Amino acid sequence: MKTQSSATAVPAIAVTTVTAPRASGFGTLQAALGVGAFSLTFPATAWGLEGFGPWALVAVRSVLAALVAGGCLLALRVPLPDRRNWAGLAVVAAGVVVGFPLLSTLALQTSSTAHAAVVVGLLPLTTALLSALRVGSRPSRTFWAAALAGAGAVVAFTVLQSGGALSTADLYLFGALLVCAAGYTEGGRLARVMPGWQVIGWALVFCLPLAVPAAALALAHEPVRLTAHSVTGLLWVAVGSQFLGLVVWYRGMAAIGIPKASQLQLAQPLLTLVWSVLLLGEHLTPAAPLTAAAVLVCIAVTQRARG
């Protein structure tokens, strides 16, 4: 009997040691896919603003995303979330469904996508800070040093891209930074107790009673010009950024932790600038490859650092 007990214990240990790295790697992949989706948000918003007013664009994208999410929840007969999670879902809704889209869209009326990318450069560090306060995570000093270095490199690069000038959109951008970091932190926490797609799905559905009348009101007062760019931009920010991107993002955060997942976003401003060149015709400076290399090094350090 003793021999049989020891024989059955060994495979269990082996399975644990093999599957844990795979789960972590898959979580990193999901978070990276979310970053890729988010990197298209600013260029797609710029396209959307070619045919929609800022308030209409934000309200309509919320309605479309909520309809997609609600359809998925209804088709799979997902029950309502526990009441204890409603407050957290309200934070997610206020941060990533309403706050960040509205404030960043208002900023992009007068700011270039390169300048707006500054807020994304600061987002990983802000998310890690709020995570430490909210869920008690305590990353190592190496982690913080790499995060600060990466954020500094991204901010320096994006400020250089915009000529170092400050605009009236800066208040919108800093406000968007704070509310989005709060939504990411709370969403990452909720994704540990419920599927990530349900976190953003319910947050979108909860906003639907406000989004529908807001969309009707905005469309009635703001001019609409349907073009290939404006429709494509609207569809992407609604389905790609607002729903699918957040689904894989929250799943990734739940798998590898909020601080480490947030540091993957250090690459987001550079990806946004690449899309800005390809889609909006903006030009990059020779500093781009140097900054990209610095960011990749910082990401590698944060992913290896033990919290």
C-alpha positions in Angstrom: 0.0 0.0 0.0 2.8 2.4 0.8 4.4 1.6 -2.6 1.2 2.3 -4.4 0.7 5.6 -2.6 4.1 6.9 -3.5 3.7 5.8 -7.1 0.5 7.8 -7.5 1.9 10.9 -6.0 4.7 11.4 -8.5 2.6 12.0 -11.6 0.5 14.6 -9.8 3.6 16.6 -9.0 4.9 16.2 -12.6 1.6 17.5 -14.0 1.6 20.6 -11.9 5.2 21.6 -12.8 4.5 21.1 -16.5 1.1 22.8 -16.8 1.9 25.9 -14.7 4.4 27.4 -17.2 2.1 26.6 -20.0 -0.8 28.4 -18.3 1.5 31.4 -17.6 2.6 31.5 -21.2 -1.0 31.3 -22.5 -1.9 34.1 -20.1 0.9 36.2 -21.4 -0.2 35.5 -25.0 -3.8 36.6 -24.2 -2.6 39.8 -22.5 -0.4 40.5 -25.5 -3.4 40.0 -27.9 -5.3 42.6 -25.8 -2.4 45.1 -26.1 -2.4 44.5 -29.9 -6.2 45.3 -30.0 -5.8 48.3 -27.8 -2.9 49.7 -30.0 -5.4 50.2 -32.8 -7.9 52.2 -30.6 -6.5 55.7 -31.2 -6.1 55.4 -35.0 -9.6 53.8 -35.2 -11.0 56.6 -33.0 -9.4 59.2 -35.4 -11.1 57.4 -38.3 -14.4 57.4 -36.4 -14.2 61.1 -35.7 -14.1 61.7 -39.5 -17.8 60.9 -39.6 -19.1 61.1 -36.0 -19.1 63.6 -33.3 -17.1 62.7 -30.1 -20.2 62.1 -28.0 -22.0 60.1 -30.7 -18.9 57.9 -31.3 -18.5 57.0 -27.7 -22.2 56.3 -27.1 -22.7 54.3 -30.3 -19.6 52.2 -29.7 -20.9 51.4 -26.2 -24.3 50.4 -27.5 -22.8 48.1 -30.3 -20.4 46.5 -27.8 -23.1 45.9 -25.3 -25.3 44.3 -27.9 -22.5 41.9 -28.9 -21.7 41.1 -25.2 -25.4 40.8 -24.2 -26.0 38.4 -27.1 -23.1 36.2 -26.0 -24.3 36.2 -22.4 -27.9 35.5 -23.4 -26.9 32.7 -25.9 -24.8 31.0 -23.2 -27.5 31.6 -20.5 -25.0 33.2 -18.1 -26.7 34.0 -14.8 -26.4 37.5 -13.3 -23.2 38.1 -11.4 -23.3 37.9 -7.6 -24.3 41.1 -5.9 -20.9 41.3 -4.2 -19.3 41.8 -7.6 -21.6 44.6 -8.7 -19.5 47.4 -7.2 -16.4 46.1 -9.0 -18.3 45.9 -12.3 -19.5 49.5 -11.8 -15.8 50.5 -11.5 -15.0 48.6 -14.7 -17.9 50.2 -16.5 -17.0 53.7 -15.3 -13.3 53.3 -16.2 -13.1 51.3 -19.5 -16.6 51.5 -20.9 -17.4 55.2 -20.3 -14.4 57.1 -18.8 -11.5 56.2 -21.0 -13.3 56.1 -24.3 -15.0 59.5 -23.7 -12.0 61.3 -22.3 -9.6 60.0 -25.0 -12.0 60.7 -27.8 -12.4 64.3 -26.6 -8.6 64.6 -26.4 -8.2 63.3 -30.0 -10.2 66.1 -31.3 -7.2 68.4 -30.8 -4.4 66.0 -30.1 -2.5 63.7 -32.5 -2.4 60.0 -31.9 1.3 60.3 -31.1 0.7 62.8 -28.3 -2.2 60.8 -27.0 0.1 57.8 -26.8 1.7 59.5 -23.8 -1.2 58.3 -21.6 -0.7 54.8 -22.7 3.0 55.0 -21.8 2.0 55.9 -18.3 -0.8 53.4 -18.0 1.2 50.3 -17.0 2.9 52.0 -14.1 -0.4 53.6 -12.9 -2.1 50.2 -13.2 0.7 48.5 -11.2 0.4 51.3 -8.5 -3.3 50.9 -8.2 -3.0 47.1 -8.1 -0.5 47.4 -5.2 -3.1 49.5 -3.3 -6.2 47.5 -4.3 -5.2 43.9 -4.3 -2.1 44.0 -2.1 0.4 42.9 -4.8 4.0 43.7 -3.9 6.3 43.5 -6.9 10.1 43.4 -6.4 12.4 46.4 -6.6 13.7 45.0 -9.9 10.2 45.0 -11.3 9.6 48.6 -10.3 13.0 49.8 -11.6 12.3 48.2 -15.0 8.7 49.5 -15.0 9.9 53.1 -14.3 12.6 52.8 -16.9 10.2 51.5 -19.5 7.6 54.1 -18.8 10.2 56.9 -18.9 11.4 55.7 -22.3 7.9 55.6 -23.7 7.0 59.0 -22.3 10.2 60.6 -23.6 9.7 59.1 -27.0 6.0 60.1 -27.4 6.7 63.6 -26.1 9.5 63.9 -28.6 7.1 62.7 -31.3 4.6 65.5 -30.4 7.3 68.2 -30.3 7.2 68.5 -26.5 4.2 70.8 -26.7 1.4 70.6 -24.2 -2.2 71.0 -25.3 -5.6 71.5 -23.7 -6.2 67.8 -24.3 -3.7 66.9 -21.6 -6.3 67.1 -18.8 -8.5 64.7 -20.7 -5.6 62.4 -21.2 -4.5 62.4 -17.6 -8.1 61.8 -16.5 -8.4 58.9 -19.0 -5.2 57.4 -17.6 -6.5 57.3 -14.0 -10.0 56.0 -14.8 -8.6 53.3 -17.2 -6.0 52.1 -14.7 -8.8 51.8 -12.0 -11.0 49.8 -14.5 -8.1 47.5 -15.4 -7.2 46.9 -11.8 -10.8 46.1 -10.7 -11.4 44.0 -13.9 -8.2 42.0 -13.3 -9.3 41.3 -9.7 -12.8 40.2 -10.9 -11.4 38.0 -13.6 -10.0 35.8 -10.8 -13.5 34.9 -9.6 -15.4 35.0 -12.9 -14.5 34.5 -16.6 -12.8 37.6 -18.1 -15.3 37.9 -21.0 -18.1 38.0 -18.5 -16.5 40.9 -16.6 -16.4 43.2 -19.6 -19.7 41.7 -20.9 -21.7 42.6 -17.8 -20.0 46.0 -17.5 -21.1 46.8 -21.0 -24.7 45.5 -20.4 -25.0 47.5 -17.2 -24.2 50.7 -19.2 -26.8 49.9 -21.9 -29.7 51.8 -20.3 -27.6 54.9 -20.3 -25.8 54.4 -23.6 -29.0 54.0 -25.7 -30.6 57.4 -24.8 -27.1 59.0 -24.9 -26.6 57.7 -28.4 -30.0 58.9 -29.6 -29.4 62.3 -28.1 -25.9 62.6 -29.5 -26.8 61.5 -33.0 -29.7 64.0 -33.1 -27.3 66.9 -32.3 -24.0 66.0 -33.9 -23.6 65.6 -37.7 -23.0 62.2 -39.1 -21.1 61.4 -42.3 -20.9 57.7 -43.1 -17.6 56.8 -44.8 -15.5 53.7 -45.1 -13.1 55.1 -42.5 -15.7 56.3 -40.0 -17.7 53.0 -40.1 -14.5 50.9 -39.9 -13.2 53.0 -37.0 -16.6 52.7 -35.2 -16.8 49.0 -35.6 -13.3 48.4 -34.4 -13.5 50.5 -31.3 -16.9 48.9 -30.5 -16.1 45.2 -31.1 -12.3 45.0 -31.3 -11.2 47.4 -28.5 -14.3 47.6 -26.3 -15.2 43.9 -26.2 -12.8 41.3 -27.7 -9.7 43.1 -26.7 -10.8 43.5 -23.1 -11.9 39.8 -23.0 -8.4 38.5 -23.7 -6.8 41.3 -21.6 -8.7 40.4 -18.5 -8.1 36.7 -18.9 -4.4 37.4 -19.3 -4.3 39.6 -16.2 -6.1 36.9 -14.2 -3.5 34.3 -15.4 -0.2 36.2 -14.9 -1.1 38.9 -12.4 -2.1 42.6 -12.9 1.4 44.1 -12.5 3.1 41.9 -15.0 0.3 42.0 -17.5 0.2 45.8 -17.3 3.9 46.0 -18.3 3.1 44.5 -21.6 1.4 47.7 -22.4 4.7 49.4 -22.6 4.8 48.3 -26.2 1.4 49.7 -26.9 2.4 53.3 -27.7 5.0 52.1 -30.2 2.5 49.8 -31.9 0.1 52.7 -32.0 2.7 54.9 -33.7 3.3 52.1 -36.3 -0.5 52.0 -37.0 -0.5 55.8 -37.2 2.1 55.7 -39.9 0.3 52.9 -41.9 -3.3 54.2 -41.4 -3.0 57.9 -40.8 0.2 58.8 -42.7 2.1 60.1 -39.7 5.9 60.0 -39.7 8.3 58.4 -37.2 11.7 59.8 -36.1 14.9 57.7 -36.0 14.4 57.4 -32.2 11.7 54.7 -32.8 13.9 51.6 -33.1 16.0 52.7 -30.0 12.9 53.2 -27.9 11.5 49.9 -29.2 14.6 48.0 -28.1 14.6 49.7 -24.6 10.9 48.8 -24.1 11.4 45.2 -25.1 14.3 44.9 -22.6 12.1 46.4 -19.8 9.3 44.0 -20.7 11.6 41.1 -20.5 12.9 42.2 -17.1 9.4 42.7 -15.6 8.3 39.3 -16.9 11.2 37.6 -15.2 11.1 39.7 -12.0 9.6 37.9 -9.0 7.0 39.8 -7.0 
